[in-house]
Amino acid sequence: MAGRPCVFFDRDGIANVAPGAGYVETARRFWVRRAFAEAVKVVKQKGWAAAIASNQRGVSKGVTPLAELEAMHRSLQARLAEEGISLDAIAWCGAADGADPRRKPNPGMILELAAEHGWDVSRSWMVGDRERDVETGRNAGVAKTVRVDDDGLGHNPDRGRPSEADFVLSRLADLPTLLRHALPDA
Ligand SMILES: [Mg+2]
């Protein structure tokens, strides 16, 4: 029996303002984006699961302390709790090695989350600000992919580049509307 679908979100540039060329190193510099909270609310109203799958190479490089990463994710859930919602899972990959099966664009994190929670990958969606996120979704076999060219800083290096995504949005503010119209009921 196939489970319910999930919207898998990238973290930096989608859930929170992108860190630019570096990493978000401390929870004090983790700024949740309003449109992300709105998007999660729509996903939940449709009966879908919502999760984050995030590459965090800064952890293995030693620039993002694990305690700070955990504090960021607590603050993210606390922010969503103000809206009466929560993420079903927050997965991250600290590996620096591109061959790691969990490091995006490899699909390991998505497949692992789906197996753990019983989610149906074939009906799921992937949303990210980089083409690598789109590749991740396609490698995992999700139904639809979304690339958002607005990363919160306006410096997204993938902005305007060709995309294999089913939907390309220039503004994160448009994501809740897209999900409201295009995401089927679970
Ligand atoms: Mg990103």
Backbone and ligand atoms as CSV (ligand in chain L), in Angstrom:
chain,resi,resn,atom,element,x,y,z
A,1,MET,N,N,0.850,-1.188,0.000
A,1,MET,CA,C,0.000,0.000,0.000
A,1,MET,C,C,0.888,1.241,0.000
A,2,ALA,N,N,0.666,2.082,-0.975
A,2,ALA,CA,C,1.465,3.301,-1.042
A,2,ALA,C,C,0.965,4.306,-0.020
A,3,GLY,N,N,1.886,4.991,0.624
A,3,GLY,CA,C,1.522,5.985,1.638
A,3,GLY,C,C,1.181,7.314,1.009
A,4,ARG,N,N,1.099,8.336,1.865
A,4,ARG,CA,C,0.778,9.670,1.354
A,4,ARG,C,C,2.027,10.293,0.734
A,5,PRO,N,N,1.810,11.283,-0.117
A,5,PRO,CA,C,2.949,11.954,-0.740
A,5,PRO,C,C,3.550,13.013,0.185
A,6,CYS,N,N,4.737,13.457,-0.172
A,6,CYS,CA,C,5.454,14.468,0.622
A,6,CYS,C,C,5.993,15.545,-0.309
A,7,VAL,N,N,5.983,16.775,0.140
A,7,VAL,CA,C,6.764,17.808,-0.541
A,7,VAL,C,C,8.098,17.903,0.182
A,8,PHE,N,N,9.159,17.589,-0.546
A,8,PHE,CA,C,10.518,17.691,-0.018
A,8,PHE,C,C,11.048,19.076,-0.376
A,9,PHE,N,N,11.436,19.822,0.628
A,9,PHE,CA,C,11.965,21.167,0.417
A,9,PHE,C,C,13.467,21.170,0.669
A,10,ASP,N,N,14.163,21.898,-0.179
A,10,ASP,CA,C,15.533,22.277,0.122
A,10,ASP,C,C,15.483,23.243,1.316
A,11,ARG,N,N,16.603,23.434,2.012
A,11,ARG,CA,C,16.588,24.351,3.143
A,11,ARG,C,C,17.087,25.743,2.746
A,12,ASP,N,N,18.399,25.914,2.599
A,12,ASP,CA,C,18.963,27.259,2.381
A,12,ASP,C,C,18.462,27.880,1.073
A,13,GLY,N,N,17.852,29.043,1.168
A,13,GLY,CA,C,17.300,29.714,-0.007
A,13,GLY,C,C,15.808,29.458,-0.169
A,14,ILE,N,N,15.290,28.450,0.536
A,14,ILE,CA,C,13.852,28.146,0.477
A,14,ILE,C,C,13.243,28.339,1.868
A,15,ALA,N,N,13.656,27.518,2.814
A,15,ALA,CA,C,13.116,27.642,4.179
A,15,ALA,C,C,13.666,28.891,4.855
A,16,ASN,N,N,14.922,29.187,4.572
A,16,ASN,CA,C,15.592,30.343,5.181
A,16,ASN,C,C,16.361,31.087,4.103
A,17,VAL,N,N,16.692,32.322,4.400
A,17,VAL,CA,C,17.460,33.146,3.465
A,17,VAL,C,C,18.799,32.465,3.176
A,18,ALA,N,N,19.184,32.421,1.895
A,18,ALA,CA,C,20.421,31.751,1.507
A,18,ALA,C,C,21.626,32.405,2.177
A,19,PRO,N,N,22.674,31.608,2.463
A,19,PRO,CA,C,23.857,32.166,3.123
A,19,PRO,C,C,24.836,32.812,2.144
A,20,GLY,N,N,24.511,32.882,0.847
A,20,GLY,CA,C,25.473,33.396,-0.119
A,20,GLY,C,C,26.503,32.335,-0.433
A,21,ALA,N,N,27.753,32.724,-0.563
A,21,ALA,CA,C,28.786,31.776,-0.985
A,21,ALA,C,C,29.174,30.802,0.131
A,22,GLY,N,N,28.907,31.155,1.381
A,22,GLY,CA,C,29.358,30.310,2.483
A,22,GLY,C,C,28.254,29.431,3.038
A,23,TYR,N,N,28.243,29.314,4.351
A,23,TYR,CA,C,27.279,28.461,5.038
A,23,TYR,C,C,26.585,29.273,6.128
A,24,VAL,N,N,25.386,28.837,6.498
A,24,VAL,CA,C,24.779,29.408,7.694
A,24,VAL,C,C,25.481,28.731,8.864
A,25,GLU,N,N,26.253,29.507,9.607
A,25,GLU,CA,C,27.118,28.887,10.615
A,25,GLU,C,C,26.519,28.895,12.013
A,26,THR,N,N,25.651,29.874,12.268
A,26,THR,CA,C,25.064,29.952,13.608
A,26,THR,C,C,23.557,30.167,13.513
A,27,ALA,N,N,22.856,29.739,14.552
A,27,ALA,CA,C,21.398,29.861,14.572
A,27,ALA,C,C,20.971,31.327,14.546
A,28,ARG,N,N,21.818,32.220,14.991
A,28,ARG,CA,C,21.471,33.649,14.974
A,28,ARG,C,C,21.380,34.186,13.558
A,29,ARG,N,N,22.008,33.490,12.609
A,29,ARG,CA,C,21.969,33.935,11.208
A,29,ARG,C,C,21.025,33.083,10.364
A,30,PHE,N,N,20.115,32.415,11.038
A,30,PHE,CA,C,19.139,31.571,10.354
A,30,PHE,C,C,17.804,32.303,10.325
A,31,TRP,N,N,17.442,32.820,9.148
A,31,TRP,CA,C,16.236,33.645,9.021
A,31,TRP,C,C,15.197,32.907,8.189
A,32,VAL,N,N,14.106,32.495,8.844
A,32,VAL,CA,C,13.044,31.750,8.155
A,32,VAL,C,C,12.289,32.685,7.218
A,33,ARG,N,N,11.985,32.188,6.015
A,33,ARG,CA,C,11.272,32.994,5.025
A,33,ARG,C,C,9.761,32.822,5.201
A,34,ARG,N,N,9.060,33.952,5.195
A,34,ARG,CA,C,7.620,33.947,5.441
A,34,ARG,C,C,6.879,33.066,4.421
A,35,ALA,N,N,7.262,33.167,3.147
A,35,ALA,CA,C,6.550,32.416,2.104
A,35,ALA,C,C,6.755,30.907,2.265
A,36,PHE,N,N,7.853,30.518,2.911
A,36,PHE,CA,C,8.053,29.087,3.170
A,36,PHE,C,C,7.011,28.595,4.165
A,37,ALA,N,N,6.807,29.356,5.227
A,37,ALA,CA,C,5.804,28.961,6.224
A,37,ALA,C,C,4.423,28.862,5.566
A,38,GLU,N,N,4.127,29.802,4.683
A,38,GLU,CA,C,2.838,29.767,3.973
A,38,GLU,C,C,2.740,28.535,3.086
A,39,ALA,N,N,3.858,28.183,2.434
A,39,ALA,CA,C,3.873,27.016,1.542
A,39,ALA,C,C,3.634,25.729,2.336
A,40,VAL,N,N,4.278,25.615,3.481
A,40,VAL,CA,C,4.100,24.415,4.307
A,40,VAL,C,C,2.648,24.309,4.767
A,41,LYS,N,N,2.066,25.460,5.054
A,41,LYS,CA,C,0.664,25.459,5.490
A,41,LYS,C,C,-0.243,24.890,4.390
A,42,VAL,N,N,-0.004,25.291,3.148
A,42,VAL,CA,C,-0.799,24.774,2.021
A,42,VAL,C,C,-0.603,23.264,1.889
A,43,VAL,N,N,0.655,22.830,1.971
A,43,VAL,CA,C,0.979,21.407,1.844
A,43,VAL,C,C,0.216,20.599,2.892
A,44,LYS,N,N,0.197,21.118,4.111
A,44,LYS,CA,C,-0.482,20.421,5.205
A,44,LYS,C,C,-1.997,20.408,5.007
A,45,GLN,N,N,-2.521,21.536,4.500
A,45,GLN,CA,C,-3.973,21.601,4.250
A,45,GLN,C,C,-4.403,20.583,3.210
A,46,LYS,N,N,-3.485,20.267,2.282
A,46,LYS,CA,C,-3.787,19.278,1.232
A,46,LYS,C,C,-3.648,17.847,1.742
A,47,GLY,N,N,-3.177,17.697,2.969
A,47,GLY,CA,C,-3.024,16.362,3.535
A,47,GLY,C,C,-1.695,15.695,3.234
A,48,TRP,N,N,-0.760,16.477,2.686
A,48,TRP,CA,C,0.558,15.939,2.366
A,48,TRP,C,C,1.495,16.050,3.569
A,49,ALA,N,N,2.568,15.272,3.519
A,49,ALA,CA,C,3.673,15.445,4.450
A,49,ALA,C,C,4.594,16.537,3.908
A,50,ALA,N,N,5.391,17.128,4.810
A,50,ALA,CA,C,6.371,18.146,4.415
A,50,ALA,C,C,7.685,17.856,5.123
A,51,ALA,N,N,8.773,17.875,4.346
A,51,ALA,CA,C,10.082,17.562,4.926
A,51,ALA,C,C,11.157,18.413,4.273
A,52,ILE,N,N,12.276,18.514,4.948
A,52,ILE,CA,C,13.437,19.207,4.401
A,52,ILE,C,C,14.547,18.196,4.144
A,53,ALA,N,N,15.222,18.359,3.007
A,53,ALA,CA,C,16.411,17.566,2.690
A,53,ALA,C,C,17.506,18.552,2.304
A,54,SER,N,N,18.541,18.644,3.126
A,54,SER,CA,C,19.512,19.732,3.009
A,54,SER,C,C,20.950,19.232,3.016
A,55,ASN,N,N,21.725,19.668,2.029
A,55,ASN,CA,C,23.169,19.429,2.080
A,55,ASN,C,C,23.779,20.408,3.072
A,56,GLN,N,N,24.568,19.931,3.998
A,56,GLN,CA,C,25.226,20.808,4.980
A,56,GLN,C,C,26.692,20.409,5.102
A,57,ARG,N,N,27.413,20.650,4.018
A,57,ARG,CA,C,28.828,20.296,3.988
A,57,ARG,C,C,29.635,21.037,5.042
A,58,GLY,N,N,29.078,22.197,5.456
A,58,GLY,CA,C,29.765,22.985,6.482
A,58,GLY,C,C,29.971,22.209,7.771
A,59,VAL,N,N,29.138,21.178,7.972
A,59,VAL,CA,C,29.294,20.375,9.195
A,59,VAL,C,C,30.599,19.566,9.132
A,60,SER,N,N,30.820,18.872,8.025
A,60,SER,CA,C,32.042,18.059,7.932
A,60,SER,C,C,33.288,18.939,7.807
A,61,LYS,N,N,33.091,20.169,7.299
A,61,LYS,CA,C,34.216,21.103,7.211
A,61,LYS,C,C,34.533,21.752,8.551
A,62,GLY,N,N,33.616,21.557,9.517
A,62,GLY,CA,C,33.867,22.106,10.844
A,62,GLY,C,C,33.472,23.563,11.000
A,63,VAL,N,N,32.797,24.147,9.995
A,63,VAL,CA,C,32.409,25.550,10.124
A,63,VAL,C,C,31.005,25.709,10.714
A,64,THR,N,N,30.190,24.667,10.635
A,64,THR,CA,C,28.855,24.708,11.247
A,64,THR,C,C,28.821,23.684,12.377
A,65,PRO,N,N,28.867,24.156,13.617
A,65,PRO,CA,C,28.808,23.210,14.737
A,65,PRO,C,C,27.457,22.498,14.765
A,66,LEU,N,N,27.493,21.228,15.112
A,66,LEU,CA,C,26.278,20.427,15.157
A,66,LEU,C,C,25.231,21.045,16.077
A,67,ALA,N,N,25.669,21.586,17.198
A,67,ALA,CA,C,24.718,22.183,18.145
A,67,ALA,C,C,24.005,23.378,17.511
A,68,GLU,N,N,24.724,24.132,16.658
A,68,GLU,CA,C,24.109,25.279,15.976
A,68,GLU,C,C,23.095,24.788,14.943
A,69,LEU,N,N,23.460,23.730,14.223
A,69,LEU,CA,C,22.545,23.177,13.221
A,69,LEU,C,C,21.253,22.725,13.897
A,70,GLU,N,N,21.392,22.066,15.020
A,70,GLU,CA,C,20.206,21.590,15.741
A,70,GLU,C,C,19.386,22.765,16.263
A,71,ALA,N,N,20.054,23.828,16.680
A,71,ALA,CA,C,19.346,25.026,17.154
A,71,ALA,C,C,18.578,25.680,16.000
A,72,MET,N,N,19.176,25.687,14.798
A,72,MET,CA,C,18.484,26.245,13.622
A,72,MET,C,C,17.193,25.485,13.367
A,73,HIS,N,N,17.275,24.154,13.474
A,73,HIS,CA,C,16.105,23.345,13.136
A,73,HIS,C,C,15.028,23.431,14.221
A,74,ARG,N,N,15.473,23.634,15.458
A,74,ARG,CA,C,14.489,23.884,16.528
A,74,ARG,C,C,13.788,25.220,16.300
A,75,SER,N,N,14.547,26.238,15.887
A,75,SER,CA,C,13.939,27.556,15.682
A,75,SER,C,C,13.004,27.530,14.474
A,76,LEU,N,N,13.356,26.726,13.477
A,76,LEU,CA,C,12.482,26.587,12.306
A,76,LEU,C,C,11.151,25.957,12.715
A,77,GLN,N,N,11.211,24.883,13.476
A,77,GLN,CA,C,9.963,24.237,13.917
A,77,GLN,C,C,9.170,25.162,14.839
A,78,ALA,N,N,9.873,25.945,15.652
A,78,ALA,CA,C,9.187,26.877,16.556
A,78,ALA,C,C,8.455,27.955,15.755
A,79,ARG,N,N,9.109,28.424,14.687
A,79,ARG,CA,C,8.483,29.437,13.829
A,79,ARG,C,C,7.220,28.861,13.178
A,80,LEU,N,N,7.309,27.618,12.694
A,80,LEU,CA,C,6.151,26.984,12.048
A,80,LEU,C,C,5.046,26.699,13.068
A,81,ALA,N,N,5.452,26.392,14.287
A,81,ALA,CA,C,4.469,26.104,15.334
A,81,ALA,C,C,3.588,27.326,15.598
A,82,GLU,N,N,4.149,28.528,15.378
A,82,GLU,CA,C,3.345,29.751,15.523
A,82,GLU,C,C,2.173,29.752,14.551
A,83,GLU,N,N,2.344,29.025,13.438
A,83,GLU,CA,C,1.284,28.930,12.416
A,83,GLU,C,C,0.448,27.672,12.620
A,84,GLY,N,N,0.754,26.924,13.664
A,84,GLY,CA,C,0.012,25.693,13.930
A,84,GLY,C,C,0.414,24.523,13.058
A,85,ILE,N,N,1.634,24.589,12.489
A,85,ILE,CA,C,2.101,23.515,11.605
A,85,ILE,C,C,3.496,23.068,12.022
A,86,SER,N,N,3.957,21.982,11.389
A,86,SER,CA,C,5.327,21.521,11.653
A,86,SER,C,C,5.815,20.713,10.459
A,87,LEU,N,N,7.124,20.576,10.371
A,87,LEU,CA,C,7.711,19.693,9.368
A,87,LEU,C,C,7.708,18.279,9.923
A,88,ASP,N,N,7.434,17.303,9.048
A,88,ASP,CA,C,7.429,15.911,9.481
A,88,ASP,C,C,8.845,15.375,9.665
A,89,ALA,N,N,9.792,15.988,8.968
A,89,ALA,CA,C,11.186,15.548,9.097
A,89,ALA,C,C,12.115,16.635,8.573
A,90,ILE,N,N,13.290,16.701,9.168
A,90,ILE,CA,C,14.357,17.576,8.662
A,90,ILE,C,C,15.592,16.702,8.528
A,91,ALA,N,N,15.959,16.388,7.278
A,91,ALA,CA,C,17.131,15.544,7.031
A,91,ALA,C,C,18.254,16.410,6.490
A,92,TRP,N,N,19.476,16.093,6.876
A,92,TRP,CA,C,20.605,16.837,6.339
A,92,TRP,C,C,21.760,15.877,6.093
A,93,CYS,N,N,22.614,16.250,5.154
A,93,CYS,CA,C,23.785,15.442,4.835
A,93,CYS,C,C,25.022,16.304,5.037
A,94,GLY,N,N,25.867,15.920,5.964
A,94,GLY,CA,C,27.065,16.703,6.261
A,94,GLY,C,C,28.260,16.320,5.399
A,95,ALA,N,N,28.105,15.307,4.563
A,95,ALA,CA,C,29.238,14.792,3.781
A,95,ALA,C,C,29.738,15.824,2.776
A,96,ALA,N,N,31.043,15.857,2.578
A,96,ALA,CA,C,31.639,16.727,1.566
A,96,ALA,C,C,31.813,15.971,0.249
A,97,ASP,N,N,31.815,14.657,0.325
A,97,ASP,CA,C,32.087,13.794,-0.830
A,97,ASP,C,C,30.846,13.662,-1.713
A,98,GLY,N,N,30.958,14.118,-2.960
A,98,GLY,CA,C,29.839,14.052,-3.890
A,98,GLY,C,C,29.373,12.637,-4.171
A,99,ALA,N,N,30.203,11.646,-3.840
A,99,ALA,CA,C,29.820,10.249,-4.071
A,99,ALA,C,C,28.931,9.720,-2.958
A,100,ASP,N,N,28.801,10.483,-1.883
A,100,ASP,CA,C,27.948,10.025,-0.782
A,100,ASP,C,C,26.512,9.901,-1.295
A,101,PRO,N,N,25.893,8.739,-1.096
A,101,PRO,CA,C,24.547,8.533,-1.667
A,101,PRO,C,C,23.486,9.467,-1.108
A,102,ARG,N,N,23.762,10.101,0.068
A,102,ARG,CA,C,22.794,11.009,0.662
A,102,ARG,C,C,23.014,12.450,0.215
A,103,ARG,N,N,24.194,12.736,-0.339
A,103,ARG,CA,C,24.460,14.131,-0.737
A,103,ARG,C,C,23.765,14.453,-2.056
A,104,LYS,N,N,22.928,15.491,-2.047
A,104,LYS,CA,C,22.257,15.903,-3.281
A,104,LYS,C,C,23.289,16.285,-4.337
A,105,PRO,N,N,23.135,15.978,-5.612
A,105,PRO,CA,C,21.898,15.514,-6.252
A,105,PRO,C,C,21.615,14.011,-6.137
A,106,ASN,N,N,22.385,13.282,-5.335
A,106,ASN,CA,C,22.031,11.868,-5.140
A,106,ASN,C,C,20.740,11.806,-4.326
A,107,PRO,N,N,19.929,10.784,-4.580
A,107,PRO,CA,C,18.578,10.772,-4.002
A,107,PRO,C,C,18.469,10.133,-2.621
A,108,GLY,N,N,19.612,9.791,-2.002
A,108,GLY,CA,C,19.587,9.022,-0.760
A,108,GLY,C,C,18.717,9.584,0.348
A,109,MET,N,N,18.804,10.900,0.563
A,109,MET,CA,C,18.026,11.483,1.670
A,109,MET,C,C,16.527,11.330,1.436
A,110,ILE,N,N,16.113,11.555,0.178
A,110,ILE,CA,C,14.682,11.455,-0.160
A,110,ILE,C,C,14.198,10.013,0.033
A,111,LEU,N,N,14.977,9.091,-0.495
A,111,LEU,CA,C,14.558,7.681,-0.449
A,111,LEU,C,C,14.521,7.175,0.991
A,112,GLU,N,N,15.504,7.635,1.776
A,112,GLU,CA,C,15.583,7.239,3.181
A,112,GLU,C,C,14.369,7.773,3.972
A,113,LEU,N,N,14.044,9.051,3.754
A,113,LEU,CA,C,12.896,9.652,4.447
A,113,LEU,C,C,11.603,8.944,4.059
A,114,ALA,N,N,11.460,8.674,2.759
A,114,ALA,CA,C,10.230,8.032,2.275
A,114,ALA,C,C,10.085,6.640,2.878
A,115,ALA,N,N,11.195,5.908,2.943
A,115,ALA,CA,C,11.146,4.555,3.508
A,115,ALA,C,C,10.807,4.603,4.990
A,116,GLU,N,N,11.412,5.560,5.678
A,116,GLU,CA,C,11.226,5.664,7.122
A,116,GLU,C,C,9.786,6.035,7.491
A,117,HIS,N,N,9.189,6.928,6.669
A,117,HIS,CA,C,7.857,7.440,7.010
A,117,HIS,C,C,6.733,6.801,6.192
A,118,GLY,N,N,7.098,5.952,5.230
A,118,GLY,CA,C,6.078,5.306,4.408
A,118,GLY,C,C,5.449,6.244,3.379
A,119,TRP,N,N,6.226,7.223,2.902
A,119,TRP,CA,C,5.703,8.170,1.914
A,119,TRP,C,C,5.854,7.614,0.506
A,120,ASP,N,N,4.943,8.059,-0.370
A,120,ASP,CA,C,4.935,7.608,-1.763
A,120,ASP,C,C,5.774,8.579,-2.607
A,121,VAL,N,N,6.985,8.168,-2.930
A,121,VAL,CA,C,7.893,9.042,-3.690
A,121,VAL,C,C,7.317,9.380,-5.062
A,122,SER,N,N,6.639,8.419,-5.681
A,122,SER,CA,C,6.178,8.611,-7.062
A,122,SER,C,C,5.109,9.700,-7.171
A,123,ARG,N,N,4.462,10.052,-6.053
A,123,ARG,CA,C,3.483,11.154,-6.072
A,123,ARG,C,C,4.039,12.407,-5.408
A,124,SER,N,N,5.251,12.324,-4.890
A,124,SER,CA,C,5.832,13.434,-4.125
A,124,SER,C,C,6.400,14.526,-5.030
A,125,TRP,N,N,6.707,15.669,-4.415
A,125,TRP,CA,C,7.299,16.799,-5.123
A,125,TRP,C,C,8.615,17.182,-4.443
A,126,MET,N,N,9.485,17.835,-5.236
A,126,MET,CA,C,10.727,18.398,-4.683
A,126,MET,C,C,10.808,19.872,-5.060
A,127,VAL,N,N,11.104,20.717,-4.076
A,127,VAL,CA,C,11.193,22.167,-4.279
A,127,VAL,C,C,12.570,22.648,-3.835
A,128,GLY,N,N,13.290,23.358,-4.711
A,128,GLY,CA,C,14.592,23.886,-4.319
A,128,GLY,C,C,14.938,25.142,-5.074
A,129,ASP,N,N,16.024,25.784,-4.672
A,129,ASP,CA,C,16.447,27.016,-5.350
A,129,ASP,C,C,17.594,26.768,-6.317
A,130,ARG,N,N,18.081,25.537,-6.381
A,130,ARG,CA,C,19.195,25.223,-7.268
A,130,ARG,C,C,18.808,24.069,-8.188
A,131,GLU,N,N,19.446,24.042,-9.374
A,131,GLU,CA,C,19.140,22.967,-10.314
A,131,GLU,C,C,19.507,21.606,-9.715
A,132,ARG,N,N,20.470,21.612,-8.820
A,132,ARG,CA,C,20.860,20.375,-8.117
A,132,ARG,C,C,19.672,19.769,-7.354
A,133,ASP,N,N,18.797,20.628,-6.847
A,133,ASP,CA,C,17.613,20.129,-6.142
A,133,ASP,C,C,16.637,19.464,-7.116
A,134,VAL,N,N,16.526,20.077,-8.304
A,134,VAL,CA,C,15.670,19.498,-9.347
A,134,VAL,C,C,16.207,18.120,-9.736
A,135,GLU,N,N,17.523,18.036,-9.914
A,135,GLU,CA,C,18.156,16.742,-10.251
A,135,GLU,C,C,17.893,15.714,-9.164
A,136,THR,N,N,17.958,16.158,-7.924
A,136,THR,CA,C,17.716,15.251,-6.795
A,136,THR,C,C,16.325,14.638,-6.892
A,137,GLY,N,N,15.349,15.504,-7.138
A,137,GLY,CA,C,13.975,15.028,-7.256
A,137,GLY,C,C,13.821,14.046,-8.399
A,138,ARG,N,N,14.434,14.381,-9.518
A,138,ARG,CA,C,14.327,13.491,-10.685
A,138,ARG,C,C,15.046,12.170,-10.417
A,139,ASN,N,N,16.191,12.249,-9.764
A,139,ASN,CA,C,16.929,11.015,-9.443
A,139,ASN,C,C,16.135,10.128,-8.475
A,140,ALA,N,N,15.342,10.771,-7.621
A,140,ALA,CA,C,14.540,9.999,-6.655
A,140,ALA,C,C,13.264,9.459,-7.292
A,141,GLY,N,N,12.846,10.074,-8.410
A,141,GLY,CA,C,11.627,9.627,-9.081
A,141,GLY,C,C,10.357,10.285,-8.582
A,142,VAL,N,N,10.477,11.562,-8.144
A,142,VAL,CA,C,9.269,12.265,-7.691
A,142,VAL,C,C,8.409,12.663,-8.895
A,143,ALA,N,N,7.157,13.046,-8.601
A,143,ALA,CA,C,6.207,13.381,-9.670
A,143,ALA,C,C,6.512,14.734,-10.301
A,144,LYS,N,N,6.808,15.727,-9.468
A,144,LYS,CA,C,7.024,17.086,-9.969
A,144,LYS,C,C,8.178,17.748,-9.233
A,145,THR,N,N,8.863,18.634,-9.967
A,145,THR,CA,C,9.944,19.403,-9.363
A,145,THR,C,C,9.679,20.892,-9.584
A,146,VAL,N,N,10.121,21.694,-8.616
A,146,VAL,CA,C,9.949,23.146,-8.686
A,146,VAL,C,C,11.298,23.789,-8.396
A,147,ARG,N,N,11.712,24.727,-9.265
A,147,ARG,CA,C,12.898,25.522,-8.956
A,147,ARG,C,C,12.456,26.959,-8.712
A,148,VAL,N,N,12.894,27.502,-7.581
A,148,VAL,CA,C,12.585,28.880,-7.216
A,148,VAL,C,C,13.877,29.676,-7.377
A,149,ASP,N,N,13.869,30.626,-8.294
A,149,ASP,CA,C,15.104,31.349,-8.610
A,149,ASP,C,C,15.449,32.437,-7.595
A,150,ASP,N,N,14.499,32.734,-6.730
A,150,ASP,CA,C,14.699,33.755,-5.692
A,150,ASP,C,C,15.161,33.051,-4.423
A,151,ASP,N,N,16.400,33.310,-4.001
A,151,ASP,CA,C,16.957,32.605,-2.843
A,151,ASP,C,C,16.934,33.465,-1.579
A,152,GLY,N,N,16.288,34.628,-1.698
A,152,GLY,CA,C,16.201,35.497,-0.529
A,152,GLY,C,C,17.277,36.566,-0.514
A,153,LEU,N,N,18.335,36.341,-1.296
A,153,LEU,CA,C,19.414,37.329,-1.374
A,153,LEU,C,C,19.467,37.984,-2.749
A,154,GLY,N,N,18.876,37.282,-3.734
A,154,GLY,CA,C,18.942,37.781,-5.103
A,154,GLY,C,C,20.253,37.428,-5.794
A,155,HIS,N,N,21.003,36.501,-5.213
A,155,HIS,CA,C,22.295,36.111,-5.784
A,155,HIS,C,C,22.295,34.679,-6.295
A,156,ASN,N,N,21.118,34.100,-6.467
A,156,ASN,CA,C,21.066,32.688,-6.855
A,156,ASN,C,C,21.817,32.456,-8.170
A,157,PRO,N,N,22.913,31.689,-8.161
A,157,PRO,CA,C,23.692,31.505,-9.384
A,157,PRO,C,C,22.938,30.738,-10.474
A,158,ASP,N,N,21.851,30.074,-10.114
A,158,ASP,CA,C,21.083,29.335,-11.123
A,158,ASP,C,C,19.972,30.172,-11.749
A,159,ARG,N,N,19.771,31.377,-11.232
A,159,ARG,CA,C,18.704,32.233,-11.755
A,159,ARG,C,C,18.859,32.427,-13.260
A,160,GLY,N,N,17.766,32.154,-13.990
A,160,GLY,CA,C,17.765,32.374,-15.432
A,160,GLY,C,C,18.398,31.251,-16.240
A,161,ARG,N,N,19.047,30.320,-15.567
A,161,ARG,CA,C,19.647,29.190,-16.298
A,161,ARG,C,C,18.556,28.197,-16.686
A,162,PRO,N,N,18.806,27.413,-17.764
A,162,PRO,CA,C,17.803,26.428,-18.166
A,162,PRO,C,C,17.532,25.441,-17.034
A,163,SER,N,N,16.330,24.897,-17.029
A,163,SER,CA,C,15.957,23.991,-15.953
A,163,SER,C,C,15.153,22.825,-16.489
A,164,GLU,N,N,15.347,21.685,-15.848
A,164,GLU,CA,C,14.536,20.510,-16.142
A,164,GLU,C,C,13.284,20.489,-15.257
A,165,ALA,N,N,13.112,21.504,-14.440
A,165,ALA,CA,C,11.990,21.511,-13.491
A,165,ALA,C,C,10.645,21.629,-14.212
A,166,ASP,N,N,9.622,21.090,-13.588
A,166,ASP,CA,C,8.269,21.209,-14.128
A,166,ASP,C,C,7.760,22.631,-13.969
A,167,PHE,N,N,8.192,23.306,-12.909
A,167,PHE,CA,C,7.793,24.692,-12.650
A,167,PHE,C,C,9.033,25.486,-12.251
A,168,VAL,N,N,9.197,26.668,-12.846
A,168,VAL,CA,C,10.262,27.579,-12.423
A,168,VAL,C,C,9.597,28.878,-11.974
A,169,LEU,N,N,9.848,29.268,-10.738
A,169,LEU,CA,C,9.260,30.479,-10.182
A,169,LEU,C,C,10.349,31.522,-9.981
A,170,SER,N,N,10.045,32.768,-10.290
A,170,SER,CA,C,11.051,33.810,-10.078
A,170,SER,C,C,11.023,34.311,-8.639
A,171,ARG,N,N,9.894,34.063,-7.930
A,171,ARG,CA,C,9.781,34.557,-6.550
A,171,ARG,C,C,9.243,33.471,-5.626
A,172,LEU,N,N,9.833,33.330,-4.467
A,172,LEU,CA,C,9.329,32.364,-3.481
A,172,LEU,C,C,7.900,32.705,-3.083
A,173,ALA,N,N,7.575,34.005,-3.146
A,173,ALA,CA,C,6.231,34.453,-2.763
A,173,ALA,C,C,5.154,33.784,-3.621
A,174,ASP,N,N,5.541,33.286,-4.812
A,174,ASP,CA,C,4.566,32.637,-5.693
A,174,ASP,C,C,4.383,31.155,-5.380
A,175,LEU,N,N,5.216,30.609,-4.513
A,175,LEU,CA,C,5.149,29.165,-4.235
A,175,LEU,C,C,3.834,28.734,-3.562
A,176,PRO,N,N,3.363,29.456,-2.532
A,176,PRO,CA,C,2.102,29.028,-1.921
A,176,PRO,C,C,0.956,28.967,-2.931
A,177,THR,N,N,0.904,29.937,-3.834
A,177,THR,CA,C,-0.153,29.969,-4.851
A,177,THR,C,C,-0.038,28.783,-5.805
A,178,LEU,N,N,1.192,28.502,-6.241
A,178,LEU,CA,C,1.396,27.348,-7.134
A,178,LEU,C,C,0.913,26.067,-6.449
A,179,LEU,N,N,1.317,25.881,-5.208
A,179,LEU,CA,C,0.951,24.659,-4.487
A,179,LEU,C,C,-0.568,24.579,-4.293
A,180,ARG,N,N,-1.175,25.733,-4.005
A,180,ARG,CA,C,-2.619,25.763,-3.795
A,180,ARG,C,C,-3.347,25.277,-5.048
A,181,HIS,N,N,-2.822,25.640,-6.225
A,181,HIS,CA,C,-3.507,25.309,-7.474
A,181,HIS,C,C,-3.065,23.981,-8.075
A,182,ALA,N,N,-1.807,23.638,-7.944
A,182,ALA,CA,C,-1.274,22.483,-8.690
A,182,ALA,C,C,-1.098,21.229,-7.856
A,183,LEU,N,N,-1.056,21.355,-6.545
A,183,LEU,CA,C,-0.844,20.177,-5.703
A,183,LEU,C,C,-2.187,19.473,-5.488
A,184,PRO,N,N,-2.295,18.210,-5.938
A,184,PRO,CA,C,-3.575,17.524,-5.718
A,184,PRO,C,C,-3.778,17.197,-4.244
A,185,ASP,N,N,-4.994,16.916,-3.870
A,185,ASP,CA,C,-5.236,16.450,-2.497
A,185,ASP,C,C,-4.559,15.100,-2.317
A,186,ALA,N,N,-4.028,14.867,-1.108
A,186,ALA,CA,C,-3.309,13.611,-0.858
A,186,ALA,C,C,-4.276,12.431,-0.906
L,1,MG,MG,MG,19.364,25.903,-1.554
